[in-house]
Amino acid sequence: MAHNPHAPQNPDGSQDPAGSTQMFRAFVDEGGPQRPAAVQGSSGPRIGLIVGVIAVVAVVAAVAWLALG
């Protein structure tokens, strides 16, 4: 891996041979990618997922009823 002059240096001047530690520290110091505000507010249960699970259960119950009836 090529030397990255923008990566933070260790206080003693040594470098990570792979550069992964320095790149990770640079990523963490930047704060990482930010999620849009609209995505952050929708962390609760989604009505579509609930309806989908109910529909799958209904279909499986109908198939079982037809197969055993």
Number of C-alpha atoms within 10 A of each C-alpha: 7 7 10 11 7 9 17 15 14 10 7 6 6 8 16 11 11 11 14 13 14 19 16 14 14 15 13 11 10 9 9 10 8 7 8 8 8 8 8 10 8 9 8 7 8 9 9 9 10 10 11 11 12 12 12 11 12 12 12 12 12 12 12 11 10 9 8 7 6
